[in-house]
Amino acid sequence: MIEIIPAVLPHSHADLLMRLGMLRGAPGIGKGALMVQLDLCDGLFVPTRTWPFNPADRASFAEIVTGDEGLPYWEDFNYEVDLMAHQPESLLPNWIAAGVSRAVVHLESRHDWEALRDAAGQTVELGLAIDLDPPFDRLNNYLPKIDYLQIMGISHLGRQGEELDPRVYELVKRIRADFPDGTIQIDGGVTIDNAPELVAAGIDRLVVGSKIVGDDDPRRALKEFQNIA
């Protein structure tokens, strides 16, 4: 079954609460039934900066890490973090402490994969994200080490609402040939119209941002994607 993962690009803690709150109560949601991706940008690896990388965010995030507060609506959702950041190995332990289930780091970021793998252990699934024109020789070295692969379907990371780059279809097919038994998800540019073709090309998970969380009725939009999946 194809998994639909709503993605939130949180500008602030209040923005995160608002967007997640609009998803609560959708049919089938509850008791951790839905995975939500948090798109987290450090302002260095990508130009955008999101919660919790702003100085004003430190207190709210510290409370989550220490357990004084949980991730928003943790009873309703499971969480995946897309760490669009350099040195993600310095960030991952805090997110594990916060209770995430999966984490994605980017091939093009400055990172220490072995440190990431050690931090993840058996606690979280560790994924690798690639751009539309990845260095395949380097990527092939990672494939045996990752739990899943995320293909970015847009050129400008750290944004929502961009159209899917049509080059992605051939990239998915090539990756599927190199990673036949692995889990592949796509993030960026996913719509109701192109979702079936992405699945046909070999995608297992659809990460959907603006077409769900930016919709006037996110719960209805989520249900539409789930129906076609």
N, CA, C and O of each residue as an XYZ file, in Angstrom:
916
protein
N       0.834     -1.198      0.000
C       0.000      0.000      0.000
C       0.869      1.248      0.000
O       1.865      1.311      0.720
N       0.503      2.232     -0.792
C       1.260      3.479     -0.880
C       0.962      4.328      0.352
O      -0.194      4.505      0.737
N       2.030      4.851      0.966
C       1.870      5.685      2.155
C       1.827      7.153      1.756
O       2.649      7.613      0.964
N       0.876      7.878      2.302
C       0.757      9.322      2.106
C       1.271     10.005      3.369
O       0.815      9.712      4.474
N       2.235     10.929      3.192
C       2.866     11.602      4.331
C       2.690     13.108      4.159
O       3.395     13.711      3.350
N       1.778     13.729      4.890
C       1.692     15.194      4.842
C       2.986     15.814      5.370
O       3.578     15.317      6.328
N       3.416     16.904      4.734
C       4.657     17.576      5.119
C       4.363     19.006      5.544
O       3.662     19.744      4.852
N       4.911     19.385      6.696
C       4.731     20.723      7.240
C       6.079     21.436      7.251
O       7.073     20.902      7.744
N       6.100     22.644      6.703
C       7.278     23.520      6.742
C       6.989     24.579      7.814
O       6.411     25.619      7.500
N       7.377     24.337      9.069
C       6.898     25.182     10.166
C       7.703     26.480     10.312
O       8.902     26.448     10.593
N       7.045     27.595     10.122
C       7.715     28.878     10.278
C       7.919     29.224     11.745
O       8.818     29.993     12.089
N       7.086     28.658     12.608
C       7.180     28.886     14.040
C       6.484     27.735     14.742
O       5.831     26.912     14.101
N       6.626     27.678     16.069
C       5.937     26.644     16.823
C       4.426     26.827     16.712
O       3.683     25.850     16.612
N       3.975     28.086     16.729
C       2.535     28.354     16.598
C       2.022     27.917     15.237
O       0.917     27.384     15.131
N       2.822     28.139     14.184
C       2.447     27.716     12.836
C       2.339     26.195     12.764
O       1.419     25.664     12.142
N       3.275     25.497     13.396
C       3.237     24.041     13.426
C       1.976     23.547     14.118
O       1.304     22.645     13.617
N       1.653     24.130     15.263
C       0.456     23.731     15.988
C      -0.802     23.945     15.149
O      -1.696     23.098     15.122
N      -0.859     25.075     14.472
C      -2.040     25.394     13.679
C      -2.215     24.398     12.533
O      -3.313     23.889     12.307
N      -1.131     24.124     11.816
C      -1.243     23.252     10.642
C      -1.544     21.805     11.041
O      -2.339     21.129     10.388
N      -0.910     21.340     12.102
C      -1.205     19.988     12.558
C      -2.616     19.888     13.118
O      -3.295     18.876     12.946
N      -3.046     20.947     13.789
C      -4.396     20.950     14.335
C      -5.457     20.815     13.265
O      -6.513     20.227     13.498
N      -5.175     21.361     12.088
C      -6.136     21.270     10.993
C      -6.218     19.864     10.404
O      -7.185     19.531      9.718
N      -5.195     19.030     10.675
C      -5.225     17.647     10.193
C      -5.902     16.702     11.175
O      -6.361     15.626     10.790
N      -5.966     17.092     12.422
C      -6.552     16.204     13.427
C      -8.025     15.939     13.113
O      -8.754     16.808     12.634
N      -8.420     14.730     13.398
C      -9.826     14.384     13.233
C     -10.186     13.856     11.864
O     -11.342     13.505     11.622
N      -9.204     13.789     10.944
C      -9.502     13.199      9.639
C      -9.797     11.710      9.809
O      -9.271     11.082     10.729
N     -10.627     11.135      8.941
C     -10.938      9.705      9.044
C      -9.671      8.866      9.044
O      -8.788      9.059      8.208
N      -9.588      7.944      9.975
C      -8.439      7.058     10.044
C      -7.276      7.603     10.831
O      -6.298      6.885     11.044
N      -7.341      8.859     11.279
C      -6.252      9.449     12.037
C      -6.520      9.255     13.525
O      -7.645      9.409     14.000
N      -5.486      8.922     14.225
C      -5.595      8.728     15.664
C      -4.683      7.609     16.106
O      -4.436      6.669     15.350
N      -4.188      7.697     17.305
C      -3.311      6.678     17.887
C      -2.111      6.415     16.985
O      -1.730      5.266     16.757
N      -1.517      7.500     16.472
C      -0.294      7.366     15.690
C      -0.477      6.761     14.321
O       0.473      6.215     13.758
N      -1.692      6.843     13.760
C      -1.965      6.185     12.486
C      -1.329      6.891     11.299
O      -1.146      6.280     10.246
N      -0.986      8.170     11.450
C      -0.500      8.944     10.318
C       0.909      9.434     10.573
O       1.201      9.978     11.638
N       1.788      9.241      9.591
C       3.130      9.808      9.636
C       3.081     11.211      9.042
O       2.520     11.418      7.966
N       3.671     12.172      9.748
C       3.790     13.542      9.273
C       5.265     13.879      9.177
O       6.037     13.578     10.088
N       5.660     14.504      8.071
C       7.044     14.938      7.919
C       7.167     16.409      8.306
O       6.381     17.246      7.862
N       8.159     16.712      9.135
C       8.499     18.084      9.473
C       9.701     18.489      8.631
O      10.778     17.908      8.762
N       9.520     19.483      7.771
C      10.598     19.979      6.920
C      11.350     21.058      7.688
O      10.820     22.145      7.919
N      12.579     20.758      8.081
C      13.327     21.611      8.994
C      14.573     22.154      8.300
O      15.430     21.390      7.857
N      14.664     23.476      8.209
C      15.706     24.139      7.421
C      16.564     25.017      8.326
O      16.046     25.806      9.118
N      17.896     24.869      8.198
C      18.804     25.592      9.093
C      19.220     26.963      8.582
O      19.908     27.698      9.289
N      18.808     27.327      7.344
C      19.206     28.609      6.789
C      20.619     28.618      6.243
O      21.099     29.659      5.794
N      21.296     27.476      6.272
C      22.670     27.354      5.768
C      22.731     26.377      4.601
O      23.211     26.717      3.519
N      22.242     25.166      4.826
C      22.183     24.204      3.723
C      21.198     24.667      2.663
O      21.433     24.489      1.468
N      20.097     25.259      3.103
C      19.128     25.897      2.210
C      18.882     27.313      2.730
O      19.082     27.563      3.919
N      18.458     28.240      1.882
C      18.274     29.629      2.337
C      17.176     29.795      3.380
O      17.254     30.679      4.234
N      16.162     28.953      3.313
C      15.045     29.073      4.253
C      15.471     28.677      5.658
O      16.285     27.771      5.837
N      14.917     29.360      6.654
C      15.106     28.965      8.041
C      13.738     28.747      8.676
O      12.849     29.592      8.570
N      13.586     27.619      9.326
C      12.301     27.252      9.935
C      12.470     27.043     11.439
O      13.581     27.053     11.969
N      11.322     26.853     12.112
C      11.366     26.334     13.475
C      12.067     24.996     13.437
O      11.803     24.215     12.522
N      12.949     24.679     14.378
C      13.321     25.402     15.595
C      14.688     26.076     15.495
O      15.400     26.180     16.494
N      15.065     26.539     14.290
C      16.405     27.090     14.094
C      16.498     28.588     14.367
O      17.597     29.143     14.382
N      15.372     29.242     14.579
C      15.404     30.659     14.936
C      15.738     30.808     16.420
O      15.303     29.985     17.226
N      16.492     31.826     16.795
C      16.842     32.000     18.211
C      15.630     31.989     19.139
O      15.710     31.464     20.250
N      14.523     32.553     18.704
C      13.335     32.603     19.552
C      12.703     31.228     19.765
O      11.837     31.070     20.625
N      13.129     30.238     18.990
C      12.530     28.907     19.069
C      13.199     28.011     20.106
O      12.674     26.947     20.434
N      14.336     28.426     20.617
C      15.151     27.508     21.427
C      14.402     26.993     22.646
O      14.486     25.810     22.975
N      13.674     27.873     23.315
C      12.989     27.452     24.539
C      11.907     26.419     24.246
O      11.801     25.419     24.957
N      11.094     26.649     23.199
C      10.007     25.713     22.900
C      10.559     24.355     22.493
O       9.985     23.324     22.842
N      11.663     24.345     21.761
C      12.234     23.069     21.341
C      12.905     22.362     22.511
O      12.811     21.140     22.626
N      13.576     23.104     23.374
C      14.234     22.495     24.533
C      13.225     21.765     25.406
O      13.529     20.700     25.945
N      12.034     22.320     25.552
C      11.004     21.673     26.356
C      10.552     20.355     25.739
O      10.208     19.411     26.451
N      10.557     20.299     24.410
C      10.199     19.049     23.727
C      11.291     18.009     23.912
O      11.000     16.844     24.184
N      12.554     18.423     23.764
C      13.684     17.496     23.873
C      13.774     16.905     25.274
O      14.033     15.711     25.429
N      13.562     17.732     26.294
C      13.683     17.256     27.679
C      12.469     16.469     28.144
O      12.511     15.829     29.195
N      11.403     16.509     27.383
C      10.207     15.776     27.757
C       9.222     16.575     28.576
O       8.173     16.064     28.966
N       9.555     17.838     28.842
C       8.591     18.674     29.559
C       7.339     18.915     28.708
O       6.231     19.045     29.229
N       7.541     18.969     27.407
C       6.440     19.031     26.443
C       6.712     17.984     25.362
O       7.867     17.706     25.040
N       5.657     17.411     24.809
C       5.841     16.466     23.719
C       5.766     17.161     22.373
O       5.405     18.335     22.290
N       6.108     16.432     21.321
C       5.822     16.945     19.990
C       4.318     17.165     19.877
O       3.539     16.405     20.451
N       3.902     18.194     19.146
C       2.470     18.518     19.096
C       1.616     17.314     18.663
O       1.914     16.638     17.679
N       0.559     17.077     19.423
C      -0.411     16.034     19.074
C       0.247     14.670     18.873
O      -0.108     13.923     17.961
N       1.208     14.361     19.735
C       1.938     13.107     19.573
C       1.024     11.886     19.681
O       1.371     10.805     19.206
N      -0.135     12.055     20.300
C      -1.068     10.929     20.384
C      -1.677     10.606     19.021
O      -2.096      9.475     18.773
N      -1.724     11.603     18.143
C      -2.390     11.443     16.850
C      -1.442     11.086     15.714
O      -1.829     10.401     14.768
N      -0.198     11.553     15.809
C       0.722     11.437     14.686
C       2.029     10.763     15.085
O       2.462     10.841     16.235
N       2.646     10.101     14.114
C       4.056      9.758     14.176
C       4.811     10.807     13.357
O       4.232     11.461     12.490
N       6.092     10.957     13.638
C       6.839     12.030     13.003
C       8.099     11.530     12.295
O       8.833     10.667     12.775
N       8.298     12.131     11.121
C       9.539     12.010     10.362
C      10.107     13.417     10.225
O       9.363     14.361      9.960
N      11.418     13.567     10.404
C      12.039     14.874     10.206
C      12.919     14.826      8.964
O      13.718     13.908      8.781
N      12.752     15.838      8.117
C      13.625     16.039      6.960
C      14.602     17.136      7.363
O      14.254     18.317      7.382
N      15.836     16.729      7.686
C      16.835     17.652      8.209
C      17.594     18.296      7.050
O      18.623     17.790      6.604
N      17.066     19.418      6.575
C      17.749     20.184      5.530
C      18.762     21.091      6.223
O      18.556     22.295      6.377
N      19.857     20.469      6.633
C      20.822     21.137      7.500
C      22.194     20.500      7.334
O      22.312     19.316      7.018
N      23.219     21.297      7.551
C      24.573     20.760      7.651
C      24.784     20.173      9.047
O      24.123     20.566     10.008
N      25.722     19.220      9.139
C      26.018     18.521     10.394
C      24.756     17.972     11.065
O      24.541     18.209     12.254
N      23.928     17.251     10.328
C      22.709     16.708     10.935
C      22.993     15.735     12.070
O      22.122     15.486     12.903
N      24.201     15.182     12.112
C      24.527     14.266     13.210
C      24.509     14.972     14.563
O      24.324     14.333     15.599
N      24.704     16.303     14.553
C      24.619     17.050     15.815
C      23.170     17.331     16.214
O      22.899     17.678     17.364
N      22.246     17.183     15.274
C      20.834     17.476     15.511
C      20.009     16.223     15.804
O      19.049     16.271     16.573
N      20.384     15.120     15.197
C      19.554     13.916     15.263
C      19.307     13.424     16.688
O      18.175     13.038     16.981
N      20.291     13.411     17.597
C      19.995     12.912     18.948
C      18.849     13.658     19.635
O      18.044     13.050     20.341
N      18.777     14.972     19.427
C      17.673     15.719     20.047
C      16.326     15.311     19.467
O      15.334     15.233     20.191
N      16.291     15.053     18.178
C      15.024     14.653     17.569
C      14.631     13.243     17.978
O      13.445     12.936     18.103
N      15.617     12.391     18.185
C      15.307     11.059     18.705
C      14.736     11.179     20.114
O      13.764     10.507     20.460
N      15.353     12.046     20.927
C      14.834     12.278     22.274
C      13.421     12.842     22.231
O      12.614     12.573     23.120
N      13.124     13.623     21.201
C      11.787     14.200     21.056
C      10.754     13.168     20.644
O       9.556     13.379     20.835
N      11.208     12.044     20.077
C      10.276     10.959     19.788
C       9.967     10.707     18.332
O       8.943     10.094     18.030
N      10.831     11.167     17.389
C      10.537     10.917     15.979
C      10.772      9.456     15.642
O      11.526      8.759     16.321
N      10.113      9.002     14.579
C      10.218      7.615     14.129
C      11.175      7.454     12.955
O      11.802      6.407     12.790
N      11.282      8.508     12.135
C      12.141      8.443     10.952
C      12.843      9.776     10.778
O      12.340     10.817     11.201
N      14.023      9.735     10.144
C      14.777     10.957      9.877
C      15.438     10.848      8.510
O      15.960      9.799      8.134
N      15.404     11.960      7.773
C      16.020     12.043      6.454
C      17.136     13.080      6.502
O      16.945     14.182      7.015
N      18.292     12.725      5.970
C      19.377     13.691      5.793
C      19.717     13.751      4.306
O      19.375     12.844      3.548
N      20.380     14.806      3.903
C      20.609     15.040      2.480
C      22.032     14.688      2.065
O      23.006     15.027      2.735
N      22.110     14.001      0.941
C      23.412     13.578      0.417
C      24.353     14.756      0.244
O      25.551     14.640      0.505
N      23.819     15.891     -0.195
C      24.668     17.042     -0.486
C      25.024     17.870      0.749
O      25.808     18.814      0.646
N      24.471     17.538      1.901
C      24.826     18.268      3.117
C      26.186     17.789      3.629
O      26.646     16.700      3.286
N      26.811     18.616      4.447
C      28.028     18.178      5.147
C      27.585     17.320      6.319
O      26.905     17.798      7.228
N      27.973     16.045      6.294
C      27.514     15.131      7.331
C      28.486     13.998      7.539
O      29.331     13.716      6.689
N      28.357     13.353      8.673
C      29.135     12.167      9.039
C      28.155     11.002      9.112
O      27.437     10.850     10.100
N      28.127     10.182      8.067
C      27.122      9.132      7.995
C      27.276      8.115      9.115
O      26.281      7.654      9.676
N      28.489      7.767      9.441
C      28.672      6.770     10.497
C      28.153      7.286     11.835
O      27.564      6.528     12.606
N      28.369      8.576     12.115
C      27.844      9.159     13.352
C      26.317      9.167     13.322
O      25.674      8.918     14.342
N      25.738      9.451     12.161
C      24.285      9.409     12.023
C      23.755      7.998     12.252
O      22.757      7.801     12.946
N      24.435      7.025     11.661
C      24.000      5.641     11.802
C      24.095      5.182     13.243
O      23.224      4.463     13.732
N      25.163      5.601     13.926
C      25.316      5.249     15.337
C      24.216      5.886     16.176
O      23.661      5.248     17.072
N      23.904      7.138     15.885
C      22.863      7.838     16.651
C      21.498      7.199     16.414
O      20.715      7.034     17.350
N      21.218      6.842     15.173
C      19.914      6.254     14.847
C      19.756      4.882     15.478
O      18.690      4.554     15.997
N      20.826      4.068     15.436
C      20.765      2.727     15.998
C      19.555      1.978     15.484
O      19.261      1.978     14.289
N      18.862      1.344     16.405
C      17.622      0.640     16.077
C      16.393      1.462     16.452
O      15.267      0.964     16.426
N      16.625      2.738     16.805
C      15.538      3.570     17.323
C      14.722      4.215     16.224
O      13.493      4.232     16.302
N      15.374      4.748     15.201
C      14.667      5.409     14.104
C      15.162      4.871     12.769
O      16.301      4.419     12.653
N      14.301      4.924     11.770
C      14.714      4.646     10.398
C      15.481      5.854      9.878
O      15.095      6.996     10.129
N      16.558      5.605      9.159
C      17.404      6.680      8.652
C      17.373      6.663      7.130
O      17.783      5.691      6.496
N      16.880      7.757      6.557
C      16.774      7.872      5.114
C      17.754      8.879      4.555
O      18.286      9.725      5.275
N      17.983      8.772      3.256
C      18.875      9.685      2.536
C      18.082     10.363      1.437
O      17.366      9.703      0.684
N      18.207     11.690      1.342
C      17.525     12.457      0.298
C      18.516     12.840     -0.793
O      19.668     13.178     -0.523
N      18.037     12.780     -2.033
C      18.875     13.154     -3.174
C      18.149     14.175     -4.040
O      16.920     14.225     -4.078
N      18.943     14.991     -4.736
C      18.403     15.978     -5.659
C      18.125     15.335     -7.010
O      18.293     14.129     -7.189
N      17.701     16.157     -7.949
C      17.311     15.658     -9.269
C      18.489     15.172    -10.106
O      18.299     14.398    -11.044
N      19.705     15.616     -9.782
C      20.886     15.219    -10.540
C      21.950     14.710     -9.571
O      22.979     15.360     -9.390
N      21.716     13.562     -8.949
C      22.627     13.091     -7.907
C      23.921     12.516     -8.488
O      23.940     12.059     -9.631
N      24.995     12.538     -7.706
C      26.228     11.852     -8.123
C      26.066     10.350     -7.895
O      26.184      9.878     -6.764
N      25.801      9.606     -8.954
C      25.411      8.206     -8.792
C      26.517      7.345     -8.204
O      26.230      6.426     -7.437
N      27.786      7.619     -8.545
C      28.870      6.825     -7.977
C      28.866      6.931     -6.459
O      29.052      5.933     -5.764
N      28.653      8.143     -5.944
C      28.611      8.341     -4.500
C      27.341      7.746     -3.911
O      27.378      7.106     -2.860
N      26.224      7.956     -4.582
C      24.948      7.442     -4.092
C      24.981      5.931     -3.939
O      24.475      5.402     -2.950
N      25.563      5.233     -4.893
C      25.574      3.776     -4.850
C      26.302      3.242     -3.622
O      26.016      2.136     -3.163
N      27.242      4.021     -3.089
C      27.935      3.612     -1.872
C      27.016      3.681     -0.650
O      27.223      2.972      0.334
N      26.003      4.541     -0.727
C      25.082      4.713      0.397
C      23.951      3.690      0.399
O      23.456      3.314      1.462
N      23.539      3.237     -0.781
C      22.324      2.431     -0.869
C      22.293      1.228      0.073
O      21.235      0.941      0.634
N      23.407      0.506      0.273
C      23.342     -0.629      1.206
C      23.224     -0.211      2.672
O      22.941     -1.045      3.532
N      23.439      1.077      2.963
C      23.515      1.535      4.351
C      22.245      2.243      4.836
O      22.108      2.516      6.028
N      21.331      2.536      3.931
C      20.181      3.365      4.295
C      18.935      2.516      4.488
O      18.831      1.407      3.965
N      17.987      3.063      5.254
C      16.717      2.375      5.445
C      15.727      2.718      4.341
O      14.850      1.915      4.023
N      15.859      3.896      3.757
C      15.002      4.288      2.633
C      15.622      5.481      1.934
O      16.534      6.120      2.457
N      15.114      5.773      0.740
C      15.632      6.865     -0.080
C      14.517      7.856     -0.362
O      13.390      7.468     -0.671
N      14.836      9.134     -0.253
C      13.883     10.184     -0.602
C      14.392     10.946     -1.811
O      15.505     11.473     -1.794
N      13.591     11.005     -2.848
C      13.924     11.763     -4.056
C      13.213     13.103     -3.980
O      12.004     13.163     -3.754
N      13.967     14.173     -4.170
C      13.372     15.506     -4.175
C      12.841     15.797     -5.580
O      13.577     15.712     -6.563
N      11.569     16.136     -5.659
C      10.933     16.328     -6.959
C      10.980     17.744     -7.482
O      10.434     18.033     -8.546
N      11.637     18.646     -6.732
C      11.714     20.063     -7.111
C      13.162     20.521     -7.044
O      14.005     19.870     -6.427
N      13.437     21.650     -7.686
C      14.812     22.156     -7.754
C      15.204     22.978     -6.534
O      16.362     22.954     -6.118
N      14.258     23.702     -5.960
C      14.552     24.622     -4.855
C      14.059     24.013     -3.542
O      12.858     23.970     -3.278
N      14.995     23.549     -2.734
C      14.638     22.907     -1.482
C      14.265     23.957     -0.444
O      14.703     25.106     -0.503
N      13.440     23.525      0.512
C      13.031     24.428      1.578
C      11.846     25.300      1.219
O      11.566     26.286      1.900
N      11.145     24.940      0.146
C       9.945     25.662     -0.260
C       8.815     24.661     -0.454
O       9.051     23.464     -0.617
N       7.604     25.160     -0.434
C       6.452     24.348     -0.802
C       5.671     25.074     -1.891
O       5.692     26.302     -1.981
N       4.987     24.294     -2.711
C       4.143     24.857     -3.754
C       4.758     24.859     -5.134
O       4.112     25.301     -6.084
N       6.007     24.374     -5.284
C       6.618     24.317     -6.613
C       6.091     23.120     -7.390
O       5.669     22.117     -6.815
N       6.127     23.252     -8.718
C       5.672     22.164     -9.573
C       6.729     21.063     -9.655
O       7.929     21.317     -9.550
N       6.256     19.855     -9.841
C       7.147     18.711     -9.996
C       8.003     18.876    -11.247
O       7.501     19.234    -12.312
N       9.295     18.611    -11.105
C      10.198     18.638    -12.252
C       9.998     17.345    -13.045
O      10.128     16.264    -12.472
N       9.689     17.415    -14.333
C       9.391     16.197    -15.093
C      10.565     15.231    -15.212
O      10.373     14.067    -15.562
N      11.780     15.701    -14.926
C      12.928     14.791    -14.975
C      12.831     13.692    -13.928
O      13.523     12.677    -14.011
N      11.970     13.903    -12.946
C      11.946     12.992    -11.812
C      11.472     11.598    -12.195
O      11.861     10.622    -11.555
N      10.645     11.485    -13.219
C      10.105     10.166    -13.569
C      11.212      9.200    -13.995
O      11.241      8.051    -13.554
N      12.114      9.664    -14.846
C      13.221      8.807    -15.276
C      14.177      8.540    -14.119
O      14.756      7.458    -14.023
N      14.342      9.530    -13.240
C      15.203      9.328    -12.077
C      14.629      8.243    -11.171
O      15.367      7.386    -10.685
N      13.332      8.275    -10.945
C      12.704      7.247    -10.110
C      12.918      5.870    -10.714
O      13.250      4.922    -10.002
N      12.730      5.754    -12.015
C      12.903      4.455    -12.669
C      14.337      3.952    -12.539
O      14.564      2.765    -12.305
N      15.307      4.861    -12.691
C      16.708      4.454    -12.566
C      17.029      4.034    -11.130
O      17.702      3.029    -10.902
N      16.538      4.818    -10.168
C      16.787      4.478     -8.770
C      16.134      3.147     -8.418
O      16.725      2.336     -7.705
N      14.923      2.916     -8.911
C      14.242      1.655     -8.635
C      15.056      0.480     -9.174
O      15.103     -0.579     -8.549
N      15.692      0.658    -10.320
C      16.523     -0.410    -10.879
C      17.749     -0.676    -10.002
O      18.169     -1.823     -9.849
N      18.321      0.387     -9.427
C      19.498      0.242     -8.575
C      19.154     -0.169     -7.150
O      20.014     -0.677     -6.429
N      17.914      0.043     -6.736
C      17.472     -0.147     -5.351
C      16.166     -0.941     -5.381
O      15.144     -0.479     -4.875
N      16.204     -2.146     -5.980
C      14.958     -2.849     -6.318
C      14.085     -3.216     -5.125
O      12.859     -3.233     -5.240
N      14.690     -3.507     -3.997
C      13.916     -3.942     -2.842
C      13.798     -2.858     -1.771
O      13.224     -3.093     -0.708
N      14.337     -1.677     -2.051
C      14.324     -0.607     -1.067
C      13.054      0.225     -1.128
O      12.308      0.185     -2.106
N      12.829      0.970     -0.074
C      11.693      1.883     -0.003
C      12.102      3.237     -0.555
O      13.113      3.807     -0.145
N      11.306      3.752     -1.494
C      11.590      5.039     -2.128
C      10.392      5.958     -1.918
O       9.251      5.581     -2.182
N      10.666      7.155     -1.445
C       9.616      8.160     -1.325
C      10.015      9.401     -2.108
O      11.196      9.629     -2.372
N       9.030     10.192     -2.471
C       9.277     11.430     -3.199
C       8.683     12.590     -2.418
O       7.594     12.495     -1.853
N       9.432     13.687     -2.403
C       9.023     14.876     -1.671
C       9.148     16.082     -2.595
O      10.215     16.342     -3.151
N       8.040     16.820     -2.755
C       8.079     18.031     -3.562
C       7.323     17.888     -4.869
O       7.647     17.032     -5.692
N       6.313     18.731     -5.058
C       5.598     18.761     -6.327
C       4.556     17.692     -6.517
O       4.014     17.556     -7.614
N       4.253     16.923     -5.480
C       3.281     15.828     -5.620
C       1.861     16.390     -5.611
O       1.499     17.188     -4.746
N       1.071     15.961     -6.583
C      -0.325     16.376     -6.695
C      -1.213     15.151     -6.926
O      -0.727     14.048     -7.176
N      -2.507     15.371     -6.837
C      -3.461     14.305     -7.154
C      -3.264     13.821     -8.583
O      -3.396     12.628     -8.854
N      -2.951     14.729     -9.496
C      -2.839     14.367    -10.904
C      -1.595     13.547    -11.208
O      -1.652     12.615    -12.009
N      -0.456     13.885    -10.572
C       0.769     13.164    -10.932
C       1.075     11.982    -10.011
O       1.983     11.201    -10.294
N       0.331     11.842     -8.916
C       0.596     10.753     -7.980
C       0.528      9.372     -8.637
O       1.421      8.560     -8.392
N      -0.490      9.057     -9.465
C      -0.522      7.721    -10.065
C       0.697      7.411    -10.933
O       1.196      6.286    -10.925
N       1.175      8.405    -11.680
C       2.339      8.169    -12.537
C       3.601      7.971    -11.697
O       4.469      7.178    -12.060
N       3.706      8.685    -10.581
C       4.849      8.495     -9.695
C       4.847      7.091     -9.094
O       5.890      6.446     -8.996
N       3.684      6.636     -8.701
C       3.574      5.280     -8.161
C       3.930      4.259     -9.236
O       4.636      3.288     -8.962
N       3.449      4.472    -10.443
C       3.749      3.553    -11.537
C       5.248      3.504    -11.840
O       5.761      2.470    -12.267
N       5.948      4.617    -11.620
C       7.389      4.667    -11.868
C       8.183      3.934    -10.796
O       9.337      3.567    -11.017
N       7.561      3.717     -9.617
C       8.258      2.946     -8.591
C       8.276      3.549     -7.205
O       9.039      3.096     -6.353
N       7.452      4.566     -6.950
C       7.430      5.233     -5.653
C       6.566      4.454     -4.653
O       5.488      3.966     -4.992
N       7.067      4.349     -3.406
C       6.336      3.681     -2.331
C       5.621      4.656     -1.408
O       4.568      4.332     -0.858
N       6.189      5.855     -1.233
C       5.629      6.840     -0.306
C       5.574      8.196     -0.989
O       6.517      8.600     -1.671
N       4.468      8.890     -0.802
C       4.280     10.220     -1.363
C       4.266     11.237     -0.228
O       3.369     11.224      0.615
N       5.268     12.123     -0.209
C       5.324     13.192      0.777
C       4.668     14.417      0.145
O       5.140     14.920     -0.875
N       3.592     14.892      0.743
C       2.762     15.928      0.125
C       2.706     17.140      1.050
O       2.265     17.036      2.195
N       3.157     18.294      0.545
C       3.163     19.503      1.340
C       1.959     20.375      1.091
O       0.915     20.196      1.718
N       2.097     21.333      0.168
C       1.071     22.364     -0.010
C      -0.273     21.802     -0.454
O      -1.312     22.388     -0.152
N      -0.272     20.684     -1.160
C      -1.539     20.137     -1.650
C      -2.359     19.464     -0.552
O      -3.508     19.082     -0.776
N      -1.767     19.318      0.639
C      -2.544     18.873      1.797
C      -2.580     19.968      2.848
O      -3.645     20.508      3.145
N      -1.416     20.303      3.417
C      -1.422     21.240      4.552
C      -1.729     22.669      4.118
O      -2.112     23.492      4.949
N      -1.570     22.981      2.828
C      -1.913     24.307      2.335
C      -3.318     24.410      1.780
O      -3.747     25.479      1.345
N      -4.033     23.298      1.794
C      -5.396     23.288      1.274
C      -6.346     23.940      2.292
O      -6.067     23.959      3.491
N      -7.451     24.461      1.803
C      -8.448     25.049      2.695
C      -9.034     24.009      3.649
O      -9.461     24.335      4.756
N      -9.046     22.761      3.206
C      -9.559     21.673      4.036
C      -8.537     20.533      3.999
O      -8.697     19.597      3.216
N      -7.490     20.591      4.830
C      -6.427     19.579      4.775
C      -6.929     18.156      4.984
O      -6.396     17.221      4.386
N      -7.936     17.980      5.816
C      -8.437     16.631      6.062
C      -9.088     16.040      4.817
O      -8.905     14.862      4.510
N      -9.846     16.864      4.108
C     -10.451     16.390      2.856
C      -9.365     16.083      1.831
O      -9.437     15.064      1.143
N      -8.352     16.957      1.719
C      -7.269     16.759      0.757
C      -6.499     15.476      1.062
O      -6.157     14.720      0.153
N      -6.229     15.237      2.338
C      -5.545     14.005      2.731
C      -6.352     12.794      2.310
O      -5.801     11.832      1.777
N      -7.649     12.834      2.545
C      -8.498     11.698      2.189
C      -8.474     11.449      0.688
O      -8.487     10.293      0.264
N      -8.439     12.499     -0.128
C      -8.368     12.322     -1.578
C      -7.102     11.589     -1.977
O      -7.139     10.693     -2.820
N      -5.977     11.967     -1.372
C      -4.724     11.265     -1.685
C      -4.781      9.821     -1.209
O      -4.332      8.920     -1.917
N      -5.323      9.590     -0.026
C      -5.422      8.230      0.467
C      -6.308      7.365     -0.414
O      -6.052      6.172     -0.578
N      -7.343      7.959     -0.977
C      -8.243      7.193     -1.849
C      -7.551      6.733     -3.120
O      -7.795      5.623     -3.593
N      -6.681      7.584     -3.682
C      -6.006      7.161     -4.916
C      -4.837      6.235     -4.643
O      -4.366      5.536     -5.541
N      -4.362      6.230     -3.383
C      -3.239      5.352     -3.031
C      -3.697      3.926     -2.773
O      -2.877      3.061     -2.466
